[in-house]
Amino acid sequence: MKNVLFVASECVPFIKTGGLADVVGSLPKCFNKDEFDVRVIIPKYMCMKEEYKNQLEYITHFYMDLSWRSQYVGVLHMMYEGIHYYFIDNEYYLAGPRPYGNIYEDIEKFAFFSKAALSALPLIGFKPDIVHCHDWQTGLIPVFLKDKFHEGEFFCNMKSIMTIHNLKFQGVWDMKTVKDITGLPSYYFTPDKLEAYGDANYLKGGLVYADAITTVSRTYAEEIKTPFYGEHLDGLLNARAHDLRGIVNGIDYDEYNPETDRYIVKNYNAKNFRKEKVKNKRALQEELGLEKDDKKFMIGIVSRLTDQKGFDLIAYMMDEMCQQDVQFVILGTGEEKYENMFRHFAWKYQGKVSANIFYSETMSHKIYASCDAFLMPSLFEPCGLSQLMSLRYGTLPIVRETGGLKDTVMPYNEYEGTGTGFSFANYNAHEMFNTLKYAQYIYYEKKREWNKMVDRAMAADFSWASSAKQYEEMYNWMLGC
């Protein structure tokens, strides 16, 4: 049996701010249980849902040195859907209404969590062969493993993997403070280790010291070796190119299933979507006060409203797009300028644009099930989950060819009759607009071709099963099996 420990800052269903939580919550269930024992360790935030906090059982507690401080570490446990979950408890660090707050607080919080997660292992009776770390919050774990922990017999052969979910976030703070927080010797704070441009960088430390590096799509693994996408770490990622691989994320096909989805008005599948899917559109038009018309080309957007997601392109063309024979349904929160932009267009084009500036799991499912197309023109997208969900529901994605969007959405080719969506290559507002108009033309003028594309989209398999196999193969490679 090979033992693997996932260490992350969030995980569904316990705590979620983004796609990282979906990955950490879904992937461990998909490994071959006869060969891999995969467990998860996360912080026990005060803001976790009460229903889960009440189910946690106390295992142990101890005091741990974090540089010159001595800090309490509580360890709790819960079995959930066949997986062991461990929770690190410390109310000084993990209080507050949100899992992340000010970066200067998070820097100390996740130094504590990283060291506590490793320190707890001998006490919980689980000795991982591989510690699988996710994003900058766990970037110090490979560093700690190669430092003092490496001297102990329990840890000496432990391997680590660093997975990059989004290279933009790196955990950067001034070197003096990070030295004081971590207690790591000065030896580690040089340009070939944790230092980057005069500051300390948690993610960089993880990338230098991890035995292997992964990211969440093949294209993104190539893109981050270039200056445009590399966020100043492209040199390091090129140096470690032999240890870097891209494995595309999946989604939970039980949770995102149009045939059984409890959030939508009318369930449907690949056989009957031609008749049944439109009933969801009707219900959503009614609910949101849009013009009721079965044939209207409805475009969905479910996203954080930030520059990364291509909203500057949408802002530039929104008036022109609203002149088309379309409807827009937007769901999400983010930068104030984009929130207000969508509110403005919902006021200006009543019956045509619905701006829902909040987040709702229920509404997101309704949008995936009701819309005809899904717009996602990202500047960069490590993997992206929304396009996988829209494919699953037969809602055709319109995307920019970057990162995971390029790997998962096959552009429509009218001559070969192939494709599962529409895409454009350059980060250009008019190119996006022309692609949207082309999708609209196919929808209105070539409905049979559109429906065949929906067939292919719903048949595409982006469940976790194939991704899990690639991770298993990597674990075996690392352990020399």
TORFINU-812321 format. One line per 8 residues: number of its first residue (from 1); their letters; for each residue x, y, z of C-alpha. Coordinates in steps of 0.1 Angstrom, whole numbers, plus 5000, padded with zeros to 4 digits. Each point is the difference from the previous one (the first is absolute). Example, Ala and Ser with C-alpha at 12.3 -4.5 7.8 and 13.67 -1.06 7.14 Angstrom:
TORFINU-812321
1	AS	5123/4955/5078 ~ 5014/5034/4993 $
//
This chain:
TORFINU-812321
1	MKNVLFVA	5000/5000/5000 ~ 5013/5034/4991 ~ 4991/5028/5024 ~ 4993/5035/4986 ~ 4992/5031/5021 ~ 4983/5030/4983 ~ 5007/5033/5019 ~ 4980/5030/4990 $
9	SECVPFIK	4984/5032/5013 ~ 4965/4991/4989 ~ 4979/4970/4991 ~ 4963/4994/4992 ~ 4976/4995/5017 ~ 5018/5016/5031 ~ 5013/5033/4987 ~ 5001/5014/4964 $
17	TGGLADVV	5010/5033/4983 ~ 5009/4986/4966 ~ 5009/4970/4978 ~ 5028/4988/5022 ~ 4974/4988/5026 ~ 4982/4980/4973 ~ 5032/4983/4990 ~ 5010/4991/5035 $
25	GSLPKCFN	4965/4988/5009 ~ 4994/4979/4968 ~ 5033/4985/4989 ~ 5009/4979/5031 ~ 4968/4980/4995 ~ 5010/4989/4965 ~ 5032/4981/5007 ~ 5002/4962/4999 $
33	KDEFDVRV	4993/4991/5037 ~ 5019/4967/4997 ~ 5032/5018/4992 ~ 4998/5035/5015 ~ 4990/5012/5034 ~ 4994/5038/4994 ~ 4992/5022/5029 ~ 4995/5038/5004 $
41	IIPKYMCM	5011/5025/5025 ~ 4986/5036/5001 ~ 4997/5029/5026 ~ 4970/4999/5024 ~ 4988/5035/4993 ~ 4975/5016/5024 ~ 4979/5010/4969 ~ 4995/4964/4990 $
49	KEEYKNQL	4964/4988/4999 ~ 4987/4991/5034 ~ 4985/4967/4987 ~ 5035/4988/4992 ~ 5017/5015/5031 ~ 4976/4980/5022 ~ 5010/4967/4984 ~ 5037/5004/5006 $
57	EYITHFYM	5016/4976/5025 ~ 5030/5011/5021 ~ 5031/4979/4995 ~ 5028/5019/5019 ~ 5017/5033/5007 ~ 5036/5011/5005 ~ 5021/5032/5001 ~ 5023/5007/4971 $
65	DLSWRSQY	5029/5024/4996 ~ 4995/5025/4972 ~ 5033/5018/5000 ~ 5001/5016/5036 ~ 4963/4995/5006 ~ 4983/4970/5016 ~ 4966/4994/4984 ~ 4971/4977/5008 $
73	VGVLHMMY	4991/4974/4973 ~ 4968/4981/5003 ~ 4993/4971/4977 ~ 4965/4988/4991 ~ 4987/4974/4977 ~ 4969/4991/4979 ~ 4992/4972/4976 ~ 4981/5014/4970 $
81	EGIHYYFI	4990/4980/4969 ~ 5026/4974/5008 ~ 5029/5024/5004 ~ 5019/5009/5032 ~ 5000/5038/5005 ~ 5023/5016/5027 ~ 4996/5036/5013 ~ 5026/5021/5016 $
89	DNEYYLAG	4986/5022/5027 ~ 5013/5033/5014 ~ 4975/5028/5008 ~ 5027/5027/5000 ~ 5008/4994/4963 ~ 4968/4985/4987 ~ 4973/5023/5014 ~ 4983/5026/4978 $
97	PRPYGNIY	4971/5001/4975 ~ 5020/4988/4970 ~ 5028/4974/4994 ~ 5023/5027/4985 ~ 5004/5036/5012 ~ 5029/5024/4999 ~ 5031/4985/4984 ~ 5022/5009/5029 $
105	EDIEKFAF	4977/4979/5023 ~ 4998/4972/4975 ~ 5038/4998/4997 ~ 5003/4990/5037 ~ 4967/4980/5000 ~ 5012/4977/4972 ~ 5036/4997/5013 ~ 4983/4987/5032 $
113	FSKAALSA	4977/4977/4981 ~ 5027/4985/4978 ~ 5023/4992/5030 ~ 4970/4988/5021 ~ 4988/4976/4972 ~ 5034/4983/4999 ~ 5004/5000/5038 ~ 4967/4983/5005 $
121	LPLIGFKP	5008/4970/4977 ~ 5018/4978/5025 ~ 4971/5005/5024 ~ 4971/4990/4977 ~ 5015/4967/4990 ~ 5003/5008/4963 ~ 5034/5000/4983 ~ 4997/5014/4964 $
129	DIVHCHDW	5024/4989/4973 ~ 4990/5032/4981 ~ 4988/5034/5014 ~ 4980/5016/4972 ~ 5000/5038/5006 ~ 4976/5024/4984 ~ 5007/5037/4992 ~ 5022/5026/5019 $
137	QTGLIPVF	4983/4994/5033 ~ 5018/4967/5003 ~ 5032/5011/4982 ~ 5021/4997/5032 ~ 4992/4963/5004 ~ 5027/4988/4975 ~ 5024/5025/5016 ~ 4993/4988/5035 $
145	LKDKFHEG	5003/4963/4988 ~ 5035/5007/4987 ~ 5009/5019/5032 ~ 4998/4987/5036 ~ 4973/4974/4992 ~ 5023/4982/4977 ~ 5022/4991/5029 ~ 4973/4979/5016 $
153	EFFCNMKS	4996/4964/4991 ~ 4962/5004/4995 ~ 5005/5027/4973 ~ 5033/4992/4984 ~ 4986/4982/4969 ~ 4969/5020/4996 ~ 4995/5016/4965 ~ 4981/5031/4991 $
161	IMTIHNLK	4980/5013/4971 ~ 4991/5037/4994 ~ 4968/5006/4980 ~ 4995/5035/4985 ~ 4963/5009/4997 ~ 5007/5036/4992 ~ 5036/5013/4996 ~ 4988/5036/5005 $
169	FQGVWDMK	4997/4995/5038 ~ 5034/4992/5016 ~ 5001/5010/5036 ~ 5025/5028/4999 ~ 5011/5020/5030 ~ 5032/5018/5013 ~ 5029/4977/5008 ~ 5007/5012/5035 $
177	TVKDITGL	4964/4993/5012 ~ 4999/4965/4983 ~ 5033/4991/5016 ~ 4986/5010/5034 ~ 4967/4981/4994 ~ 5015/4968/4986 ~ 5032/4997/5019 ~ 5017/4988/4969 $
185	PSYYFTPD	5038/5007/4998 ~ 5013/5028/4977 ~ 5013/4973/4977 ~ 4965/4996/4985 ~ 4996/5037/4991 ~ 5021/5002/4969 ~ 4989/5005/4964 ~ 5003/4963/4992 $
193	KLEAYGDA	4976/4991/5029 ~ 4973/5021/5017 ~ 5012/5035/4990 ~ 4984/5017/4970 ~ 5005/5036/4991 ~ 5011/5009/5036 ~ 4970/4983/5017 ~ 4993/4965/5013 $
201	NYLKGGLV	4977/4980/4978 ~ 4982/4969/5014 ~ 4990/4985/4967 ~ 5035/5004/4986 ~ 5013/4981/5030 ~ 4975/4972/4993 ~ 5010/4999/4963 ~ 5037/4999/5008 $
209	YADAITTV	4998/4972/5027 ~ 4971/4978/4988 ~ 5010/4967/4983 ~ 4974/5006/4973 ~ 4978/5029/4987 ~ 4966/4998/4984 ~ 4976/5025/4987 ~ 4964/4996/4990 $
217	SRTYAEEI	5001/4997/4962 ~ 5026/4991/4973 ~ 4999/5033/4983 ~ 5004/5020/5032 ~ 5031/4979/5008 ~ 5015/5012/4968 ~ 4987/5036/5003 ~ 5016/5006/5034 $
225	KTPFYGEH	5034/4994/4986 ~ 4996/5033/4980 ~ 5004/5035/5014 ~ 4964/5010/4992 ~ 4985/4973/5021 ~ 5029/4992/5023 ~ 4994/5027/5027 ~ 5038/5005/5003 $
233	LDGLLNAR	5005/4963/5008 ~ 5004/4988/4963 ~ 5038/4996/5004 ~ 4995/4976/5030 ~ 4973/4981/4982 ~ 5022/4996/4969 ~ 5028/4987/5023 ~ 4976/4975/5015 $
241	AHDLRGIV	4982/4991/4967 ~ 5009/4963/5003 ~ 4981/4998/5033 ~ 4970/5021/4988 ~ 4969/4984/4985 ~ 4964/5013/4993 ~ 4971/4978/5010 ~ 4966/5015/4992 $
249	NGIDYDEY	4974/5003/5028 ~ 4967/4982/4999 ~ 4967/5007/5016 ~ 4977/4978/5021 ~ 4977/4984/4975 ~ 4975/4990/5028 ~ 4997/5036/5012 ~ 4999/5015/4965 $
257	NPETDRYI	4975/4977/4982 ~ 4971/5015/4980 ~ 4981/4967/5004 ~ 4999/5001/5039 ~ 5008/5037/5008 ~ 4976/5010/5028 ~ 5005/5037/4994 ~ 4986/5001/4965 $
265	VKNYNAKN	4963/5002/4989 ~ 5001/4972/4974 ~ 5025/4971/5000 ~ 5013/4989/4966 ~ 5027/4979/4984 ~ 5018/4996/4967 ~ 4971/4982/4984 ~ 4972/5024/5009 $
273	FRKEKVKN	5017/5034/5003 ~ 4984/5012/4967 ~ 4966/5000/5017 ~ 5007/5003/5037 ~ 5030/5025/5004 ~ 4979/5029/4987 ~ 4976/4997/5030 ~ 5029/5012/5022 $
281	KRALQEEL	5005/5030/4978 ~ 4963/5008/5002 ~ 5000/4998/5038 ~ 5032/5022/5003 ~ 4986/5026/4977 ~ 4969/5002/5022 ~ 5020/5001/5032 ~ 5024/5027/4989 $
289	GLEKDDKK	4975/5022/4981 ~ 5015/4994/4966 ~ 4980/5000/4968 ~ 4983/4966/4997 ~ 5011/4984/4967 ~ 5010/4964/4996 ~ 5020/5008/4969 ~ 5021/5029/5014 $
297	FMIGIVSR	5037/4993/5001 ~ 5008/5001/5037 ~ 5036/5005/5012 ~ 5011/4992/5036 ~ 5029/5013/5020 ~ 5009/4986/5035 ~ 5032/5014/5012 ~ 5021/5021/5023 $
305	LTDQKGFD	4998/5035/4984 ~ 5037/5007/4995 ~ 5024/5010/4973 ~ 5014/4965/4999 ~ 4966/4987/4988 ~ 5000/5023/4969 ~ 4974/5025/5013 ~ 5019/5030/4985 $
313	LIAYMMDE	4992/4984/4965 ~ 4963/4996/5010 ~ 4999/5036/5013 ~ 5014/5013/4967 ~ 4974/4981/4979 ~ 4970/4997/5023 ~ 4979/5027/4982 ~ 5007/4984/4966 $
321	MCQQDVQF	4992/4965/5013 ~ 4967/5012/5014 ~ 4990/5013/4965 ~ 5000/4963/4990 ~ 4970/4977/5003 ~ 5012/4986/5033 ~ 4994/4999/5037 ~ 5027/5001/5027 $
329	VILGTGEE	4998/4985/5035 ~ 5029/5009/5023 ~ 5007/4986/5034 ~ 5030/5010/5022 ~ 5018/5025/5021 ~ 5033/5017/4997 ~ 5015/5034/4990 ~ 4976/5028/5006 $
337	KYENMFRH	5004/5015/4965 ~ 4987/4967/4984 ~ 4972/4995/5026 ~ 4988/5035/4992 ~ 5004/4995/4962 ~ 4977/4970/5000 ~ 4975/5018/5022 ~ 5000/5029/4975 $
345	FAWKYQGK	4994/4977/4970 ~ 4973/4982/5019 ~ 4983/5034/5005 ~ 5007/5011/4964 ~ 4989/4968/4983 ~ 4971/4988/5022 ~ 4986/4966/4989 ~ 5033/4993/4982 $
353	VSANIFYS	5027/5001/5028 ~ 4997/4986/5035 ~ 5028/5009/5025 ~ 5001/4979/5031 ~ 5028/5015/5020 ~ 5003/4974/5027 ~ 5009/4963/5001 ~ 4975/4972/5002 $
361	ETMSHKIY	5007/4963/4994 ~ 4963/4996/4990 ~ 5001/5028/4975 ~ 5032/4987/4985 ~ 4985/4966/4992 ~ 4969/5017/4985 ~ 5022/5021/4977 ~ 5020/4969/4988 $
369	ASCDAFLM	4968/4982/4993 ~ 4980/5028/4984 ~ 5024/5019/4977 ~ 5010/4991/4965 ~ 5035/5013/5002 ~ 5025/5009/5028 ~ 5025/5029/4996 ~ 5035/4997/5015 $
377	PSLFEPCG	5025/5022/4982 ~ 5028/4997/5026 ~ 5034/5018/4998 ~ 5014/4969/5017 ~ 4983/4969/5014 ~ 5021/4973/5017 ~ 4972/4975/4996 ~ 4965/5015/5004 $
385	LSQLMSLR	4971/4979/5012 ~ 4971/5021/4987 ~ 5005/4989/4964 ~ 5001/4963/5012 ~ 4967/5005/5017 ~ 4984/5017/4970 ~ 5011/4972/4977 ~ 4984/4975/5024 $
393	YGTLPIVR	4967/5019/4998 ~ 5002/5003/4962 ~ 5006/5038/5002 ~ 5027/5007/4974 ~ 5030/5020/5012 ~ 5013/5031/4982 ~ 5036/5003/5013 ~ 5034/5014/4993 $
401	ETGGLKDT	5027/4974/4992 ~ 5021/5002/5031 ~ 5009/4974/5028 ~ 4973/4975/5008 ~ 4975/5017/4977 ~ 5021/4990/4970 ~ 5004/4965/5013 ~ 4963/4993/5007 $
409	VMPYNEYE	4980/5019/4974 ~ 5004/4987/4964 ~ 4991/5029/4976 ~ 4972/4994/4975 ~ 5011/4991/4965 ~ 4970/5002/4977 ~ 5018/4982/4971 ~ 5009/4969/5021 $
417	GTGTGFSF	4970/5001/5023 ~ 5022/5000/5031 ~ 5003/5020/5032 ~ 4983/5006/5033 ~ 5000/5038/5002 ~ 5015/5032/4985 ~ 5033/5016/5006 ~ 5022/5029/4990 $
425	ANYNAHEM	5038/5003/5003 ~ 5010/5036/5006 ~ 4991/5020/5031 ~ 4979/5025/4979 ~ 4965/5013/5006 ~ 4990/5000/4963 ~ 5012/4964/4996 ~ 4979/4990/5030 $
433	FNTLKYAQ	4970/5019/4985 ~ 5004/4983/4966 ~ 5002/4966/5016 ~ 4968/5007/5019 ~ 4983/5012/4968 ~ 5011/4968/4982 ~ 4986/4978/5029 ~ 4968/5020/4998 $
441	YIYYEKKR	4998/4994/4962 ~ 5005/4962/5004 ~ 4973/5000/5028 ~ 4974/5018/4979 ~ 5008/4988/4964 ~ 5015/4965/5005 ~ 4980/4987/5030 ~ 5007/4963/4990 $
449	EWNKMVDR	5037/5006/5001 ~ 4997/5018/5033 ~ 4981/4970/5015 ~ 5027/4976/4987 ~ 5025/5021/5018 ~ 4980/4998/5032 ~ 5000/4962/4995 ~ 5038/5001/4999 $
457	AMAADFSW	5003/5024/5029 ~ 4979/4978/5022 ~ 5019/4969/4990 ~ 5034/5015/5009 ~ 5014/4985/5032 ~ 5016/5024/5024 ~ 4992/4979/5031 ~ 5028/4996/5026 $
465	ASSAKQYE	5006/4964/4990 ~ 5024/5007/4972 ~ 5019/5027/5019 ~ 5003/4977/5030 ~ 5017/4974/4978 ~ 5026/5025/4989 ~ 5007/5010/5037 ~ 5003/4963/5009 $
473	EMYNWMLG	5025/4995/4972 ~ 5020/5030/5013 ~ 5000/4987/5036 ~ 5012/4966/4987 ~ 5028/5018/4980 ~ 5011/5020/5031 ~ 5001/4969/5022 ~ 5018/4980/4973 $
481	C	4971/4975/4997 $
//
